[in-house]
Amino acid sequence: MRVLTPSTSQNKRPPLSVSHAPDPCSATGQSDTGVAGVRALAEMFGGITDPRKLRGIRHRIGAVLTVMVLAVLAGARNFREIADRGAEVPSDLLAVAGCRVHPVTGDHMVPSAATIRRVAHGIDADAADARVSAWLRTQALARTIAQDAAGKPADTGDPTDPLVAVAMDGKTIRNTIAPGGAEGSEIKLFSALTHDEAIVIAQHRIPTGTNEITQVRALLGEVDLRGVVVTGDAAHAQHATAAHIATERGGHYALTVKGNHPGLLARITAVLPPAAPGSEHHVTDDRSHGRIVRRAIWVAPADGIDFPGAAQVFRIRRDTFDHLGRRLTKEVVHGVTSLTAEQAAPEQVAGLVRNHWRIENASHWVRDVVYREDHQHAYIGTGAQVMATLRNLALGLLRLAGITEITRTLQRIAADRTRILPIIAAATSTNRL
């Protein structure tokens, strides 16, 4: 029987120091690994269909997209900044990315802002999203295999292995016009992110005129759900979603339930014990940011709950107090999970619900605040989706390298592009655990 084990750290690997990142010229092994990682990125991007006419192409598609990622790692937020920061990438790194050589000077050339924009708007954004997500899933799988070889917990297929938690949630990119949509039809992306390392392993554009509820199959279609527990907000407390995850795909789910599903909510509250003080199954106090947040959870078997795969139901109460102990807010949420009591204790169910919001804090918020994704005003068509995909990849590389200080790291890379190689080496190596 699979058991959910609480994570002791948000990152499985020790953080890479960005303030003392070694010079790639003085660290041969690390440099070789980093070069191999950049080359792997170029090869991955090279498999994307180039929409441009063969005649007149000066920069290969793999080189253009690789330079874009390197620039995004340096904090570039738009096409102009990508061209500017890409031009500051060391020549030997541009060579590994596959950039062409100037016939006169012999220097490696960087694509112009116009070329970068044309490629971003021209390629199949959905195909690029799928390819990048698959690459990140492969890196995460390689890391899991390496952890198993090192004697650390990993998913080997044994029913007693820990479960991997994945959050799914949608995000609207503001100031955009979706492909084929009328003005005001903004691009909406639906993503799946791992709780522990905060890596986007799948992303799918929601077609105009529908919503993320109908896109669960499309989002999770290429993700192996065996040994995975999927978390979602109240919008996803749907019979079809639960059946797809638990019955059809062999995974697990933990979903919150609100008034949008009144019948299910009523049945859950009916089987849960009263929320009397002292009867909680687990309580935690979080003292940070000048306030106290107390989280209490009650659980019960899902007896008589007509919901696919339901094993337990739960109630979570969050009380927020100021530093003097005066109550500020109270919130109560209910939910249902396919995890049995043997697979997930009350504190672990509470952790799943709480960590679900990492997709907002570690992905959507970072893209909005650090990269100012919602402040772009020049996105018509698929360009915004492509940029979001490249940001997911850049953030995934940083997280795989064990880096949590995103803004600081981007600033240091912007000051010294040679820091890219050790980061990519740490992200793509499975021996530095």
Secondary structure, DSSP 4 states (H G I P E B T S, - for coil): --B----S-S-SSPPPPSTTPPPTTT-HHHHHHHHHHHHHHHHHHHTSPP-S-STT--S-HHHHHHHHHHHHHTT--SHHHHHHHHTTS-HHHHHHHTPPBPTTT-PBP---HHHHHHHHHHS-HHHHHHHHHHHHHHHHHHHHHHHHHTT-----S-TTSBPEEEEEEEEEETTEE-TTPPTT--EEEEEEEETTT--EEEEEEPPTT--GGGGHHHHHTTS--TTEEEEE-GGG--HHHHIIIIIIS--EEEEEE-TTSHHHHHHHHHHSPP--TT--SEEEEEEETTEEEEEEEEEEE-TT--STT--EEEEEEEEEEETTS-EEEEEEEEEEES--TTT--HHHHHHHHHHTTHIIIIIIHHHHHTS-GGG---EESSHHHHHHHHHHHHHHHHHHTT---HHHHHHHHHH-GGGHHHHHHHHH-SS--
